[in-house]
Amino acid sequence: MLTRDDAENFSRRWAQAWNDRDLDMILTFYSEDVVFHSPRIMDVLDSDTPYLTGKSALNNYWSLALDDAREIFFEIDDIFISSDGLTLTYANHRSQQVAETFIFDEDGKIREAVVAYK
């Protein structure tokens, strides 16, 4: 079970890694077999697939996405905690409201993530 302190600590570190554009650090949060869902995948990869499987695929996707986003900034608005995951709401550098849900594995790594945009 996640505690409020765990969730807040994770959220701060995760957002800071993104704001620093530190892809190596970002990837440390994810399991090797992560499943990542986002509507942006289809745009960035010019693909029909709305999700990716595996850290290698995530690395490839985010490398391209970061190249397209010269300025990036995530500001956490709220944190919702569940038994084995959490949902962050935040504003991004495109002034979009985003909700991102993370489900963690037994090692505390993200095994599934779902991103939704308002």
Beta strands, then each sheet from edge to edge (+ up, - down):
strand 1: 30-37
strand 2: 51-53
strand 3: 75-81
strand 4: 85-91
strand 5: 97-104
strand 6: 110-117
sheet 1: 2+ 1- 6- 5+ 4- 3+
end
